[in-house]
Amino acid sequence: MHYAAVYAERSKPGEAAQRTTMPFVALPDPELGPNGGICSMNLNARYGDLFQMSYITRDLEAALEHCRRELGLAAFHVSDSEVDVISGGKVQRLAVRAAIANIGRRQFEIIQPVSGPIEVYTGAVDLDSHILNFHHIAIAVRGSLMNWEKLLEEIRAGGDEIAFEFPAKLGPEAMVCFCYVDTRKRLGHYTEYLWWAPQLDGMPSFPNLNA
């Protein structure tokens, strides 16, 4: 969605400038999806729960050394994972190496794609341009599993493509749910949404957002 804000500053001689801000107005854009680009996915309502910046790398060890040397980040939890995701309309096995640094309520994540539908990663960045390549933000979905189901309904109604969806089959026993949404036309990058059961708060991959 595109927004336009009307901003004006007025001043009289000898008086401080007065600032007038007009309400945001949604501007339709036919290239941004159904309904002329007016999307039912309200990012304004969800950005307060943004908790992660995620980067893609061709070499996880080199990226970790870069973070230690250039960014002062050293306390990473490293894992190798394989999960079944829905991507391209079918269930596929996705394998990645990942490193997560928890900094307060925020996360710095690095992902090295390994196999499966990794074009979601490799097609969005130039892995040869830098050891770290920004790929997506992650927004937490708070509350019950029902809130996750509501989120999926909002995304599908908005028309953005879901590049990854996990679990491949959602059930009441789910402890973790995530999806990558292709918001590049709207934001210039992917957006991940992540829900996890409260008992996972504070574990290496899940910050305690209420701490």
N, C-alpha and C positions, 0 to 999 in steps of 0.2 A: 504494500500500500504506500502510496505517496502522500505526504502531508505538506501543506503550506502554512506557515505561520506569518501573520501580518504583524510587523513590529514597527513601532514609531516612537520617536523621542521628540518631545516638544519642550521648548524653553523660552522664557521671556527674559529680557534684560534684568540682571540682578537676581534672578531666581534659579534655583537648581533645576536641572533637567528633569522632566517628568516622563515616565516610561509607561506606555500603554501597550499591552499585549492582547491581541485578539485571539479568540478560540481557534484551535486547530480545525482545518477543513479538509476532509478527504477528497482527493482528486482522482477520478476514475482514469485508469490507464488500460486500454484494451489488450495490451501485450502482457499484462501481468496475471491473466487468468480469467475465470468466469466472473460474471457480474461486473464487467468493466474494470476489474482489478480491485473492487471493493470486497475485501476478504473478511469472512466471519472470524478468522483467527486473530484475536485481540492481543497483540504482542505487548501493548501498553500495560495490560493487566498482568502479564507474566514476567516482565523484565526484572521485577524486584527479586525474583528467585534465580537470577542468573548467578551461577557459582563457579563456572569453569571456562577456561580458555584452552583450546586444544590445538596442537601442532602436529604435523606429519613430518617424518624424517625417513631418509633412506638407510640410516645407520644409527640405531638406538644408542650404542655405546659412545659414538662420536658426539651425538646430541647431548648426552648426559655430561660428557666432559666439557662441552661448550657451555652448558648451563652452570656448571660448577665454576668455570673460569671466568665467564663473561657476565653472568647474572647473579652469582652468589647463591644459586640453588643447588643443594647437594642431597637433601633428605628425600629421596625418591623411593617409592615402593614399585618394584619391577615385577611384571608377570607376563606369562605366555598363556594365551587363551584361544580356545576354539569354541564357537557357539553356532547354533543353527539359527539363521535369520531368514526372514522373508525379504527377498530382493529381486527385482525384475519379475515379480509375479510368481515366484517359486521359492521353495525352501533351499537354501544353500549354506554350506559350511564356511564360515568366515574365521580365518586365523590371523591374529595380530600379536605383536609384542607391544607392551604398553608400560609407561612409567608415569606415576602420579605423585606429585608433591602437594601435600595439604598445607596451606598457609592460612591459619585461622579458619574462616568459613569458606575459603576459596580454594580452588584447585588449579594447578598447572599440569597439563597432561601432554605427553608425547606418545605418538603412535607410530610404529613401524609396520606397515602392511606386509603380510606374509603370503596368504593365498586366499582363494575364494573370490567373491565379488569386490575385489579391492579397487576396481576402477572408480568407485565412489570416492576413494582417497586420491588415487594417482591421477585421475582425470581432472581433479579440481586444483591441483598445485603442480608446480614445476620442481620436482625433487632435486634437480641438479642446480637450482638457483641458490639454495642456502641449506644449511644443515637443519634449520627449523623453518617450517612453512605453515603459516596460520591456515587452519581448515574450518573450525567450527567453534561456536559457543555451546555451552550446555546449560539448560534451565531445569531446575528441580520441579517436580510435580508433587505437591504436598498432599497429605490426607490419605484417604482410603483408596483401595484398588479401583473403586467406582470412579474416582477422579481421573484415573488413568484412562479408563474407557471413555469418559466424557471428552478428554483431550483428543483422543483418536478421532472421535466424531467431529470435533471442531476442525481438525486438520483436513479431514476428507471433505468436509463441507466447503473449506476454503480453496481447495483445488491444488494445493502444493503437493508434489510427489513425495511419498515416503520412500526413501532410498533403502533404509534398513528398518526392520521391525523385529523386536525380540520381546517375549518369546514367540516362536512361530505359531504356537497354539496357546492362547491365554486361558488360564484356569485359576480357580480360587486359591491354589497352593503357590502361586507366583510370589517370589521374594524380590525380584528385580525385573523391571521393564524399561526398555529404552527404544527410541526410534530416532533416526536421522531424517530430517526433512530438508528437501532441496529448496532453500529460501534464497538462492543466489540471485534471482531476478529482483527480489525485494530488498535484500540486504548485502549481496555480494559474497555470501558465504553460506555454508550449511548451518542448520540449527539442530542440536540434539535435545531431546526431552528425556528425562530420567526420573523414574519412580522407584523407590526402594522401601521395603518394610522397615518400620521404626526401629526394630531390634538390630538393624545393621548400622545405625548411626554411630559414627566415630571409628568404624573400621577403615582400613587403609584406603579403600576405593570410595568410601562414602563419608563425606564430612558431616559433622553434627551441626546442622544449620541453626539449631536452637541454643548452641553453647554460648 
